[in-house]
């Protein structure tokens, strides 16, 4: 992973295929391993937020050519 630049509240980074795989795998495992009652406390995010973010990452990975 390499930081490219910072734009206001956004950080632009370059990710390798391995970086993307790590993010996807980690998010999937988090979604599977944590119960609903503990999810937000342990992650700081609602389950739906993580599910949407995972979908976005997967979509970017699929469309990257």
URBELVEN-V533805 format. One record per pair of residues at least 6 apart in sequence whose ideal C-beta (glycine too) atoms are under 6 Angstrom apart, sorted by the first residue. I is the first residue (numbers start at 1). J is the second residue. D is the distance in whole Angstrom. If there is no record, write none. Layout:
I/J/D  I/J/D
This chain:
1/13/6  1/15/6  1/19/5  2/14/5  3/13/5  4/12/4  4/14/6  5/12/5  20/61/5  23/57/6  24/57/6  27/50/6  27/54/4  34/42/6  39/47/5  40/46/6
